[in-house]
Amino acid sequence: MRDDRPLADWTPPERPEFRTRAGRYAVLERIDPDAHAGDLHRANSADDAIWDFLPYGPFASSARYHRWAREMAALEDPRLYAVKSCESGHYCGVASYLRIAPEAGSIEVGHINFAPELQRTPAATEAIYLMMSWAFEAGYRRFEWKCDAANLGSRRAAQRFGFSFEGIFRQAAVVKGRNRDTAWFACIDAEWPALKEAFEAWLAPANFDANGQQRESLGALTRLVRVASDPAL
């Protein structure tokens, strides 16, 4: 459906600041190679497969990871954050804002690399929620998620988080010597109130039983918000 409505009252948002964002389960901090690289390398060394769809890694030593983290920390775009699990106290993941375009009201989450100990935990979900929350509350209109089309795990995660599938960009890149088709997902500001409600319901302590198992899935809570399906899933 065509949407060419005027945006007379819209003002471009600010660029993200590197401030700490804390929730019940996760804390996001600007990546500090000296403070975070050792912990992140330890966590990420548990399974080299987590690097399969990223253009870098795995890193054979903490020193090499530190060098990469130092290079990334110096960039304005992407802006990389380390994710700390409040339960373990360890830094065990990274994520970033990238392709930051305030003039269009568009921002992307990417460079997501969660170690096995962070995957499928409330901390992992809350980390994405904290990044989405800041973006929409700052005034961004569009929040994007892109991934290798062959990465079905990432595609499932995007839809679980409430992103709508928008299509495949064929032969979008060459990564580690092989073709990459890129799957595009996004959510927009009009969807944020319902998505925020879904995240907060899922993250509430009452949604978990005594064994830490979820009572209601986030995918079920966001299903009605998503406006497109992904035929690959």
C-alpha positions in Angstrom: 0.0 0.0 0.0 1.4 3.4 -1.0 2.1 5.8 1.9 3.0 9.3 0.9 1.4 11.2 3.7 3.0 14.5 4.7 5.2 14.5 7.8 4.9 18.2 8.8 5.5 17.6 12.5 8.4 15.1 12.2 11.9 16.1 13.3 15.0 14.0 12.6 16.1 12.3 15.8 19.5 12.4 17.4 22.3 10.0 16.7 22.6 7.3 19.4 24.9 8.2 22.3 27.2 5.7 23.9 25.4 5.6 27.2 24.8 2.5 29.3 21.4 0.9 29.0 20.3 -1.4 31.8 17.4 -3.7 32.2 16.4 -6.5 34.6 18.4 -9.2 32.8 20.9 -7.4 30.6 23.2 -4.3 30.5 24.5 -2.7 27.3 27.7 -0.8 27.5 29.9 0.9 24.9 32.4 -1.7 24.0 35.7 -1.1 25.8 38.4 -3.5 24.5 40.4 -3.4 27.7 37.4 -4.1 29.9 35.4 -6.4 27.7 37.6 -8.2 25.1 38.9 -11.0 27.4 35.4 -11.9 28.7 33.9 -11.7 25.2 36.6 -13.8 23.6 36.2 -16.5 26.3 32.5 -16.7 25.8 32.7 -16.6 22.0 35.3 -19.4 21.9 32.7 -21.9 23.0 31.4 -22.4 19.5 33.1 -21.2 16.3 29.8 -21.7 14.4 28.5 -18.3 15.8 30.9 -16.6 13.3 29.7 -18.4 10.2 27.6 -15.6 8.9 29.7 -12.7 10.0 32.4 -11.1 7.8 35.1 -11.6 10.5 36.1 -14.1 13.1 36.6 -16.5 14.7 39.6 -15.1 16.5 42.3 -17.5 17.5 43.4 -15.5 20.5 42.2 -12.9 23.0 44.8 -10.5 21.6 43.3 -10.7 18.1 39.8 -10.2 19.4 41.1 -7.2 21.4 42.6 -5.7 18.2 39.3 -6.2 16.3 37.3 -4.7 19.3 39.6 -1.7 19.3 39.1 -1.1 15.6 35.3 -1.3 16.0 35.2 0.9 19.1 36.8 3.7 17.2 34.0 3.8 14.6 31.0 6.2 14.7 28.9 3.8 12.5 28.5 1.0 13.5 28.3 1.9 17.2 29.1 -1.3 19.1 27.9 -2.4 22.5 29.0 -5.2 24.8 26.1 -7.2 26.4 26.4 -8.3 30.0 24.2 -10.9 31.5 23.0 -9.8 34.9 22.6 -13.4 36.0 26.2 -14.4 35.3 27.9 -11.0 35.5 29.8 -11.9 32.3 30.0 -10.0 29.0 28.9 -12.6 26.5 27.6 -10.8 23.4 27.8 -7.7 21.2 25.3 -5.8 19.1 25.4 -2.4 17.3 23.5 0.4 15.8 24.5 0.8 12.2 23.5 2.5 9.0 22.3 5.4 11.2 20.3 7.8 9.1 18.6 10.4 11.2 17.5 12.4 8.1 15.4 9.4 7.1 14.5 8.3 10.6 16.1 4.9 9.9 18.5 2.9 12.0 19.6 -0.8 11.9 20.6 -3.3 14.6 23.5 -5.6 13.5 26.8 -7.1 14.2 24.8 -9.3 16.6 27.0 -12.0 18.0 25.6 -13.7 21.1 27.8 -16.5 22.7 26.1 -19.8 23.4 25.6 -18.9 27.1 23.6 -15.8 26.1 21.5 -17.3 23.4 17.9 -18.2 24.2 18.0 -16.3 27.5 15.9 -13.4 28.8 19.1 -11.3 28.7 19.4 -11.8 24.9 15.9 -10.8 24.3 16.1 -7.8 26.6 19.3 -6.6 24.9 17.4 -6.3 21.6 14.4 -4.7 23.4 16.7 -2.1 25.0 18.1 -1.2 21.6 14.7 -1.0 19.9 13.3 1.0 22.8 15.9 3.7 22.6 15.6 4.0 18.8 11.8 4.5 18.8 11.7 6.6 21.9 14.4 8.9 20.3 12.1 9.4 17.3 13.3 6.9 14.7 10.6 5.8 12.3 12.1 2.6 11.1 14.3 -0.1 12.8 15.9 -2.6 10.5 17.3 -6.1 10.8 19.3 -7.6 7.9 21.0 -11.0 7.8 22.4 -13.6 5.4 19.3 -15.3 3.8 20.9 -18.6 4.6 20.9 -17.8 8.3 17.6 -19.3 9.2 18.3 -18.8 13.0 18.6 -15.1 12.5 15.5 -14.9 10.3 13.5 -16.7 13.0 14.9 -14.4 15.6 13.9 -11.3 13.6 10.3 -12.4 13.4 10.2 -13.5 17.0 11.2 -9.9 17.9 8.4 -8.6 15.8 10.3 -7.5 12.6 8.3 -8.0 9.4 10.0 -9.7 6.4 10.4 -7.3 3.5 12.2 -9.5 0.9 15.5 -10.8 -0.3 18.3 -8.7 -1.9 19.9 -11.2 -4.2 23.8 -11.3 -4.6 24.0 -8.4 -2.1 27.6 -9.2 -1.0 30.5 -11.6 -1.0 31.3 -12.8 2.5 34.3 -15.1 3.3 34.5 -16.0 -0.3 30.9 -17.0 -0.9 27.8 -15.3 -2.2 25.4 -13.6 0.3 21.8 -13.0 -0.4 20.5 -10.6 2.2 17.1 -11.0 4.0 15.5 -7.7 5.0 13.3 -7.2 8.1 12.0 -4.0 9.7 9.5 -2.7 12.2 8.2 0.9 12.2 7.1 3.4 14.8 3.4 2.8 14.4 4.0 -0.8 15.5 6.2 0.0 18.5 3.5 0.5 21.1 2.2 -3.0 20.5 5.7 -4.5 20.3 6.7 -2.8 23.5 3.7 -4.2 25.2 4.6 -7.7 23.9 8.3 -7.4 25.0 7.3 -6.2 28.5 4.8 -9.0 28.9 7.3 -11.6 27.9 10.1 -10.2 30.1 7.9 -9.9 33.2 9.0 -12.3 35.9 5.5 -13.7 36.0 6.0 -15.1 32.5 8.5 -17.6 33.8 7.9 -20.6 35.9 10.0 -21.9 38.8 12.3 -23.6 36.4 12.8 -20.5 34.3 10.6 -21.8 31.4 8.5 -19.3 29.6 4.8 -19.5 30.0 4.0 -17.6 26.7 6.4 -17.2 23.8 7.5 -13.9 22.5 6.7 -15.0 18.9 3.1 -15.6 19.9 2.9 -12.1 21.5 4.4 -10.4 18.4 2.6 -12.4 15.8 -0.3 -10.1 15.3 2.0 -7.1 14.9 4.1 -8.5 12.1 2.6 -7.5 8.7 4.4 -10.0 6.4 5.5 -13.6 6.6 8.8 -15.2 5.6 8.2 -18.1 3.2 11.5 -19.7 4.0 10.4 -20.4 7.6 
